[in-house]
Amino acid sequence: MAEPVPTITTVARLANVSVASASRALNGIKTTPAVFERVVEAAERVGYVPNASARSLRSRRTGHIGFAMPDVANPVYTTMVESIQEVARARGWRLMLHSTGADIDEELSIVRDLKRRFVDGLILVSLRMTAHHASELENAGAPVVVIGPATNRTHVDTVRGNSRRGAAEAVRHLRARGRTRIALLNGPRGTLPAASRRLGYLDGLRSAGVRRDDLLIEDADDFTMEPGRQAAERLLTRARPDAVLCANDLLAIGALAALRGAGLAVPEDVAVVGMDNTYLCELTAPPLTTIDLGAAERARTAAELLVERLEHPEREPRTVDVAPRLVIRATCGASA
């Protein structure tokens, strides 16, 4: 005769807790460590497996959170995935990923679909935060945390890096190293990161006493390596910088290739600074000086804010700022 299938009542009786307490523990809802341990141990002993569909219908929770990012191949977002996954696993949630290609319609569709409760909450990175985003976020069917700047009309939890401040710090560092013709190799015009980095670059020029020269500013078509190489080649056809600040590390790697192709040595002829401090910085030749924008910290904070919001829906939205940090390696050379 087959053994009876264990139920939540079986687990609760063995753990000496109420059925409600056992259910909270197994659904990742806050409980005491002692109760959580007893319930998990009891569930393992009897081989209890929750019915996910039934649990979702009763609690209106799926047990999943989502992360929508522009490009899963970008090492910045890989780092973010790892940090979010770490928080999610520790708090009893599963993570679903969406690589949007930075397509606004795709981002808006994902936010709208929250009303269908395919996940319980979403972490969103958008390169172009529009009024349509603000409207959809205000009416989202589940909690959303935005990594990056959100519009003033959006009352959601937000985690922001400060790339403007980071870009300014990079320019001042290059000037301190004796560089005077400092170029900006930026991302696509119209994106939030490119706008912030351009403002920071101009801030840095002013504070370092360096004259602005628009011939030294070039926009890439994307935040990836090949567009970075192409943009650097366009820059070099009309100007000869002695330093280049790149809007991210992938663009900087493309710029390094273009400089080598032009017969220019780094850092002797041209210094290079990236932004993001991805693992790739240690692999370039020479290793890349960069601005660390705290990708891991931003993602971990966003995940913690989302879980807190799911557990305490009435809490007021919060905005957390993560400070940038200059990481000096070999692409800037010695002081002049």
C-alpha positions in Angstrom: 0.0 0.0 0.0 1.4 3.4 -1.0 2.5 5.8 1.8 0.2 8.8 2.3 1.4 12.0 0.7 2.7 14.3 3.4 0.7 17.6 3.7 1.4 21.0 5.4 -0.6 19.6 8.4 1.9 16.7 8.6 4.8 19.2 8.6 3.2 21.5 11.2 2.4 18.6 13.6 6.0 17.2 13.4 7.5 20.7 13.9 5.1 21.4 16.8 3.8 24.7 15.2 0.5 25.8 13.8 -0.4 25.2 10.2 -0.2 28.9 9.6 3.3 29.2 11.0 4.5 26.2 8.9 2.9 27.8 5.8 4.6 31.2 6.5 8.0 29.5 6.9 7.7 27.4 3.7 6.5 30.4 1.7 9.5 32.6 2.7 7.4 34.9 4.8 9.2 36.4 7.9 9.2 34.1 10.9 11.5 33.4 13.8 14.8 31.5 13.0 13.8 28.7 15.4 10.4 28.1 13.8 11.9 28.3 10.3 14.5 25.7 11.2 12.0 23.3 12.8 9.6 23.6 9.8 12.3 23.1 7.2 13.7 20.1 9.1 10.3 18.6 9.4 9.5 19.1 5.7 12.7 17.4 4.8 12.1 14.5 7.1 8.7 13.7 5.7 9.6 14.6 2.1 7.0 17.4 1.8 6.9 19.2 -1.5 4.6 22.3 -1.7 2.1 22.4 -4.5 3.3 25.6 -6.2 0.2 26.2 -8.2 -2.1 25.8 -5.3 0.1 27.9 -3.1 0.1 30.7 -5.6 -3.7 30.7 -5.9 -4.1 30.8 -2.1 -1.5 33.5 -1.4 -1.5 35.3 -4.8 2.2 34.9 -4.7 4.4 33.1 -7.3 7.6 32.9 -5.2 9.4 34.6 -8.1 11.0 38.0 -8.6 12.1 39.4 -12.0 15.1 41.4 -13.2 14.8 43.3 -16.5 18.1 44.6 -17.8 19.2 46.0 -21.2 21.9 43.4 -22.1 22.5 40.2 -20.2 25.9 39.9 -22.0 27.2 43.1 -20.4 29.4 42.1 -17.4 27.8 44.9 -15.4 24.5 43.1 -15.5 26.1 39.7 -14.9 27.4 41.1 -11.7 24.0 42.5 -10.8 22.4 39.1 -11.5 24.8 37.4 -9.1 24.0 39.9 -6.3 20.3 39.8 -6.8 20.3 36.0 -6.9 22.2 35.9 -3.6 19.6 38.0 -1.9 16.7 36.2 -3.5 18.0 32.7 -2.6 18.6 33.8 1.0 15.1 35.1 1.3 13.3 32.2 -0.3 12.6 33.7 -3.8 13.5 32.5 -7.3 14.8 34.9 -9.9 13.6 35.3 -13.5 15.7 37.3 -16.0 14.6 39.4 -18.9 17.1 40.9 -21.3 15.2 43.8 -23.0 17.8 44.9 -25.6 17.2 48.4 -24.1 13.9 48.4 -26.1 11.4 50.8 -24.5 8.4 48.9 -25.7 9.7 45.7 -24.3 10.4 47.3 -20.9 6.9 48.8 -20.8 5.4 45.5 -21.8 7.1 43.7 -18.9 5.8 46.3 -16.4 2.3 46.1 -17.8 2.4 42.3 -17.5 3.0 42.6 -13.8 -0.8 42.8 -13.5 -0.8 39.1 -14.7 1.4 38.3 -11.6 4.0 36.3 -13.5 6.3 37.5 -10.8 5.7 39.0 -7.4 8.0 42.0 -8.0 10.5 43.4 -10.5 13.9 45.1 -10.5 14.2 47.3 -13.6 17.1 48.9 -15.4 16.2 51.2 -18.2 18.6 53.4 -20.3 15.7 55.7 -21.3 13.3 56.5 -18.5 10.3 58.1 -20.2 6.9 59.6 -19.2 5.4 56.3 -20.3 7.6 54.5 -17.9 6.5 56.8 -15.1 2.8 56.1 -15.9 3.2 52.3 -16.1 5.3 52.2 -12.9 2.7 54.2 -11.0 0.0 51.7 -12.0 2.1 48.5 -11.9 0.4 45.4 -10.6 3.4 44.5 -8.4 6.2 46.3 -6.6 9.0 47.6 -8.8 12.5 48.8 -7.8 14.4 50.9 -10.4 18.2 50.8 -10.6 19.1 54.1 -12.0 17.3 57.5 -12.1 13.5 57.4 -12.1 11.3 60.4 -13.1 10.1 62.7 -10.3 6.6 61.5 -10.9 7.4 57.9 -10.0 7.0 56.9 -6.4 9.0 53.7 -6.5 12.0 52.4 -4.6 15.2 53.6 -6.5 18.9 52.8 -6.3 21.2 55.2 -8.1 24.8 55.3 -8.9 26.4 58.7 -9.5 28.1 58.4 -12.9 28.2 62.2 -13.2 30.3 62.5 -10.1 32.4 59.6 -11.3 33.1 61.1 -14.7 34.1 64.4 -13.2 36.5 62.5 -10.8 38.0 60.7 -13.8 38.7 63.9 -15.7 40.3 65.5 -12.6 42.5 62.4 -12.2 43.6 62.7 -15.9 44.4 66.4 -15.5 46.4 65.6 -12.3 48.4 63.1 -14.5 49.3 66.0 -16.8 46.7 65.4 -19.5 45.2 68.5 -21.2 43.4 67.2 -24.3 40.9 65.0 -22.6 38.3 63.4 -24.9 34.9 61.8 -24.0 34.0 58.6 -25.8 30.3 58.5 -24.8 27.4 56.1 -25.3 24.3 56.6 -27.5 22.9 60.1 -27.3 19.5 60.2 -25.6 20.3 57.5 -23.0 20.4 58.4 -19.3 23.9 57.0 -18.7 25.3 59.0 -21.7 23.6 62.2 -20.4 25.0 61.8 -16.9 28.5 61.0 -18.1 28.6 64.0 -20.5 27.5 66.3 -17.7 30.2 64.8 -15.4 32.9 65.2 -18.1 32.0 68.8 -18.5 32.0 69.3 -14.7 35.4 67.8 -14.6 36.8 70.0 -17.3 35.6 73.1 -15.5 36.8 72.1 -12.1 40.2 71.1 -13.6 40.6 74.3 -15.6 40.6 72.5 -18.9 39.1 74.3 -22.0 36.1 72.5 -23.5 36.6 71.3 -27.1 33.6 69.7 -28.8 35.9 68.0 -31.3 37.0 65.8 -28.4 33.5 64.5 -27.8 32.3 61.4 -29.7 29.1 59.3 -29.2 29.2 55.6 -29.9 26.1 53.8 -31.4 26.0 51.4 -28.5 27.7 50.6 -25.1 29.7 47.7 -26.5 33.2 47.1 -27.8 32.8 47.3 -31.6 30.9 50.6 -31.5 33.6 51.8 -29.1 36.3 51.0 -31.6 34.4 52.7 -34.4 33.7 55.8 -32.4 37.4 56.0 -31.3 38.5 55.8 -34.9 36.1 58.6 -35.8 37.5 60.7 -33.0 41.1 60.1 -34.1 40.4 61.3 -37.7 39.7 64.8 -36.5 41.5 65.2 -33.1 44.5 63.9 -31.2 43.6 63.6 -27.6 46.2 62.7 -24.9 43.5 61.0 -22.8 40.1 59.4 -23.4 37.3 59.0 -20.8 35.0 56.2 -22.0 31.4 55.8 -20.8 31.9 52.2 -19.9 34.6 49.5 -19.8 33.4 47.9 -23.1 33.7 51.1 -25.0 37.2 51.5 -23.4 38.2 48.1 -24.7 37.1 49.2 -28.2 39.0 52.4 -27.8 42.2 50.5 -26.8 41.9 48.5 -30.0 41.5 51.7 -32.1 44.5 53.3 -30.4 46.7 50.3 -31.1 45.5 50.3 -34.7 46.5 54.0 -35.0 50.0 53.2 -33.7 49.4 55.0 -30.4 50.7 53.6 -27.1 48.7 53.5 -23.9 49.4 55.3 -21.6 52.5 56.9 -23.2 50.6 58.7 -26.0 47.0 58.4 -24.8 45.7 57.6 -21.3 42.4 55.7 -21.1 39.8 55.5 -18.3 36.6 53.3 -18.4 33.6 53.2 -16.2 32.0 50.2 -14.3 35.1 48.3 -13.0 34.1 45.0 -14.6 36.3 42.0 -14.4 37.5 42.8 -17.9 39.6 45.7 -16.6 42.2 43.2 -15.2 42.4 41.4 -18.6 43.2 44.4 -20.9 46.8 45.3 -21.9 47.6 47.4 -20.0 45.0 46.9 -17.2 42.3 49.5 -17.3 41.8 52.4 -14.9 38.1 52.8 -14.3 35.4 54.3 -12.2 33.6 51.7 -10.0 29.9 52.5 -10.0 29.1 49.9 -7.4 27.1 47.5 -9.6 27.1 44.7 -7.0 26.1 47.1 -4.2 23.3 48.7 -6.3 21.9 45.3 -7.3 22.1 43.9 -3.8 20.4 47.0 -2.4 17.7 46.9 -5.0 16.9 43.2 -4.2 16.8 44.0 -0.5 14.4 46.9 -1.1 12.2 44.7 -3.2 12.0 42.0 -0.6 11.3 44.5 2.1 8.5 46.0 -0.1 7.0 42.6 -0.6 7.0 41.9 3.1 5.9 45.5 4.1 3.8 46.9 1.2 2.8 50.0 3.3 6.4 51.2 3.6 7.2 54.6 2.0 9.4 54.4 -1.1 13.1 54.9 -0.6 16.0 56.2 -2.7 19.5 54.9 -2.1 22.6 56.5 -3.6 25.8 54.5 -4.2 29.0 56.5 -4.4 31.5 56.0 -7.3 35.1 55.1 -6.7 38.2 55.6 -8.9 40.2 52.4 -9.4 43.7 53.2 -10.6 45.5 50.7 -12.9 48.0 51.2 -15.7 46.2 52.9 -18.5 46.8 56.4 -17.1 50.6 56.3 -16.6 52.6 58.3 -14.1 52.2 61.9 -13.1 53.7 64.4 -15.5 
